Amino acid sequence: MKPLIIANWKCNPTNLIEAKKLFNKVRSLDVVICPPFVYLNTRYKIQDTKYKLGAQNCHYEQSGTYTGEISPKMLEDLGLKYVIIGHSERRIHFKETDEMINKKLKAALKAGLKPILCIGEKKGENAKKIISGQLKKDLKGISKKDLSKIIIAYEPVWAIGTGDFCKPDKAKKALDFIKQKINTRILYGGSVNSKISKSYIKVGFNGLLVGGASLDAQEFIKIVKNA
């Protein structure tokens, strides 16, 4: 199976002109791009694109009195297929709990989306213990059939946006452990760059979740080609 490469633009770029430039530069790539919500419709104004669009987050209800939230059904209506759920930046900065993440996963699945569940340990934590706990709580009550629709992204928190990537052989230990818990596609994320992207695929990861490097079109193209 071809590696699944997902670009997480996070809260970037800050204007539509730059967003369109970036979309245009990667238009020929068979990847998933997760831009900020406000740019999700931009794709339809750019012709002959190969990439698919995903969202960086969603609410756990399909509609209602939730000011500022975007529902899974709204994303599905836009034609999106993917949504990132449980990214460590949301767990840390927005205090998202495993219980909230579990509800978001169920809501996304109900809307027909493919959730990308992010899990991983902080510096100094026991990786297996943290991963096991996250998977148990995040996936609680989800059927076997739906579990296969969820994509897991292993992102050690200490490696995200730091340039201090997790060495492939060490990441493989986490990969093997996750495989014991769930049978689905598993990606690596955390300071991914073009020099090491292939190494994660070689040790068994099914793709990559790329953060900051995806904002540099030339670097991102290299990552995709090398993987």
C-alpha positions as CSV (number, residue, x, y, z in Angstrom):
1,M,0.0,0.0,0.0
2,K,1.3,3.5,-0.9
3,P,2.4,5.5,2.1
4,L,-0.2,8.0,3.3
5,I,1.3,11.5,3.7
6,I,-0.7,14.1,5.6
7,A,0.3,17.8,5.9
8,N,-0.8,19.6,9.0
9,W,-0.5,23.3,8.4
10,K,-1.6,24.1,11.9
11,C,-2.4,27.9,12.3
12,N,-0.6,28.8,9.0
13,P,-0.3,30.7,6.7
14,T,-1.9,33.9,7.9
15,N,-3.5,35.1,4.7
16,L,-5.4,33.6,1.7
17,I,-2.8,34.8,-0.9
18,E,0.0,32.7,0.8
19,A,-2.4,29.8,1.3
20,K,-3.3,29.7,-2.4
21,K,0.4,29.9,-3.4
22,L,1.1,26.9,-1.2
23,F,-1.9,25.0,-2.5
24,N,-0.7,25.6,-6.1
25,K,2.8,24.4,-5.4
26,V,1.7,21.0,-4.1
27,R,-1.3,20.6,-6.4
28,S,0.2,17.6,-8.2
29,L,0.9,15.6,-5.0
30,D,-1.3,12.6,-4.0
31,V,-1.4,13.6,-0.3
32,V,-3.9,14.8,2.3
33,I,-3.6,18.5,3.3
34,C,-5.1,19.8,6.5
35,P,-5.2,23.6,6.4
36,P,-6.9,26.0,8.8
37,F,-10.7,25.9,8.5
38,V,-10.9,29.2,6.6
39,Y,-8.9,27.7,3.7
40,L,-10.9,24.5,3.3
41,N,-12.9,25.9,0.4
42,T,-9.8,27.3,-1.4
43,R,-9.2,23.9,-3.1
44,Y,-12.3,24.2,-5.2
45,K,-10.9,27.4,-6.9
46,I,-7.7,25.6,-7.9
47,Q,-7.9,23.4,-11.0
48,D,-6.5,19.9,-11.5
49,T,-5.4,19.1,-8.0
50,K,-4.5,15.6,-6.8
51,Y,-4.4,16.2,-3.1
52,K,-7.3,15.5,-0.8
53,L,-8.4,17.8,2.0
54,G,-8.7,17.1,5.7
55,A,-9.5,19.2,8.9
56,Q,-7.3,19.7,11.9
57,N,-10.2,19.3,14.4
58,C,-13.9,18.9,14.8
59,H,-16.6,19.1,17.5
60,Y,-18.2,16.0,19.0
61,E,-21.8,17.1,18.1
62,Q,-23.2,17.5,14.6
63,S,-25.0,20.7,15.4
64,G,-26.3,22.8,18.3
65,T,-25.4,25.7,20.6
66,Y,-21.6,25.4,20.4
67,T,-20.3,28.8,19.4
68,G,-17.1,28.7,17.4
69,E,-17.2,24.9,16.7
70,I,-17.2,23.0,13.4
71,S,-19.1,19.8,13.3
72,P,-18.1,16.6,11.5
73,K,-21.2,16.8,9.4
74,M,-20.1,20.2,8.1
75,L,-16.8,18.8,7.1
76,E,-18.4,15.9,5.3
77,D,-20.7,18.3,3.5
78,L,-17.6,20.2,2.2
79,G,-16.4,16.9,0.7
80,L,-13.7,16.2,3.2
81,K,-12.7,12.7,4.0
82,Y,-10.2,13.1,6.8
83,V,-10.0,14.9,10.2
84,I,-7.1,15.0,12.8
85,I,-8.3,14.3,16.3
86,G,-6.4,14.4,19.6
87,H,-3.3,16.2,18.4
88,S,-1.0,16.9,21.4
89,E,-1.2,20.6,20.9
90,R,-5.0,20.4,21.4
91,R,-4.6,18.1,24.4
92,I,-2.1,20.5,26.0
93,H,-3.3,24.0,25.0
94,F,-7.0,23.4,24.9
95,K,-7.2,20.8,27.7
96,E,-8.8,18.1,25.5
97,T,-9.3,15.0,27.5
98,D,-9.4,11.4,26.3
99,E,-13.1,11.4,27.0
100,M,-13.6,14.3,24.7
101,I,-11.4,12.7,22.0
102,N,-13.4,9.5,22.3
103,K,-16.6,11.5,21.6
104,K,-15.0,13.3,18.7
105,L,-13.9,10.0,17.1
106,K,-17.4,8.6,17.4
107,A,-18.9,11.7,15.9
108,A,-16.4,11.8,13.0
109,L,-17.1,8.1,12.2
110,K,-20.8,8.7,12.3
111,A,-20.4,11.5,9.7
112,G,-18.4,9.2,7.4
113,L,-15.0,10.7,8.0
114,K,-11.7,9.0,8.5
115,P,-10.2,10.2,11.8
116,I,-6.5,10.5,12.3
117,L,-6.0,9.8,16.0
118,C,-2.8,11.3,17.4
119,I,-1.1,9.6,20.4
120,G,2.3,9.8,22.0
121,E,4.3,10.4,25.1
122,K,5.9,13.5,26.6
123,K,9.7,13.6,27.4
124,G,10.6,11.2,30.2
125,E,7.2,9.4,30.2
126,N,6.9,5.6,29.7
127,A,5.8,5.4,26.0
128,K,4.0,2.0,26.3
129,K,2.1,3.1,29.4
130,I,1.0,6.4,27.9
131,I,0.1,4.9,24.5
132,S,-1.8,2.0,26.1
133,G,-3.8,4.4,28.2
134,Q,-4.6,6.7,25.3
135,L,-5.8,3.9,23.1
136,K,-7.9,2.3,25.8
137,K,-9.7,5.6,26.6
138,D,-9.8,7.1,23.1
139,L,-11.2,4.0,21.4
140,K,-13.6,3.0,24.2
141,G,-16.9,1.7,22.8
142,I,-15.9,1.9,19.1
143,S,-16.8,-1.2,17.1
144,K,-14.2,-3.5,15.5
145,K,-15.5,-2.4,12.1
146,D,-15.1,1.3,12.9
147,L,-11.7,0.7,14.4
148,S,-10.3,-0.2,11.0
149,K,-11.4,3.2,9.7
150,I,-9.3,5.0,12.2
151,I,-5.7,6.0,11.3
152,I,-3.3,6.2,14.1
153,A,-0.5,8.8,14.1
154,Y,2.3,8.1,16.6
155,E,3.7,11.5,17.5
156,P,6.0,11.6,20.5
157,V,5.2,15.0,22.1
158,W,8.8,15.9,22.7
159,A,9.6,15.6,19.0
160,I,6.8,17.9,17.7
161,G,8.1,21.2,16.3
162,T,11.4,20.8,18.1
163,G,13.6,19.4,15.4
164,D,14.5,16.6,17.8
165,F,12.9,13.7,15.9
166,C,12.5,10.2,17.3
167,K,15.0,7.9,15.7
168,P,13.3,5.3,13.4
169,D,14.5,2.3,15.4
170,K,13.1,3.8,18.6
171,A,9.9,4.8,16.8
172,K,9.6,1.2,15.6
173,K,9.3,-0.1,19.2
174,A,6.2,2.2,19.6
175,L,4.9,1.0,16.2
176,D,5.2,-2.7,17.1
177,F,3.4,-2.0,20.4
178,I,0.5,-0.1,18.8
179,K,0.1,-3.0,16.3
180,Q,-0.5,-5.3,19.2
181,K,-3.4,-3.1,20.2
182,I,-5.1,-2.2,16.9
183,N,-5.0,-3.4,13.3
184,T,-5.0,-0.3,11.1
185,R,-2.7,2.2,9.3
186,I,-0.1,3.8,11.6
187,L,1.7,6.9,10.7
188,Y,4.8,8.6,12.3
189,G,4.8,12.3,13.1
190,G,7.3,14.6,14.9
191,S,9.9,16.9,13.2
192,V,9.7,14.9,9.9
193,N,12.1,16.0,7.2
194,S,13.2,14.8,3.8
195,K,16.4,13.3,5.0
196,I,14.7,10.8,7.4
197,S,11.2,10.4,5.9
198,K,12.1,7.2,4.1
199,S,13.5,5.6,7.2
200,Y,10.1,5.6,8.9
201,I,8.5,3.8,6.0
202,K,11.3,1.3,5.9
203,V,10.7,0.3,9.6
204,G,7.1,-0.3,8.9
205,F,5.1,2.9,9.3
206,N,2.3,3.3,6.7
207,G,2.8,7.0,6.2
208,L,3.7,10.3,7.8
209,L,2.0,13.2,9.5
210,V,4.1,16.3,8.6
211,G,3.8,19.5,10.5
212,G,6.1,22.5,10.0
213,A,8.0,21.0,7.0
214,S,4.7,20.9,5.0
215,L,4.7,24.7,4.9
216,D,7.9,24.6,2.9
217,A,6.7,23.4,-0.5
218,Q,10.0,22.2,-1.8
219,E,10.9,20.3,1.4
220,F,7.4,18.8,1.5
221,I,7.7,17.6,-2.1
222,K,11.0,16.0,-1.2
223,I,9.5,14.3,1.8
224,V,6.7,12.8,-0.4
225,K,9.1,11.7,-3.1
226,N,11.5,10.1,-0.7
227,A,8.8,8.3,1.2
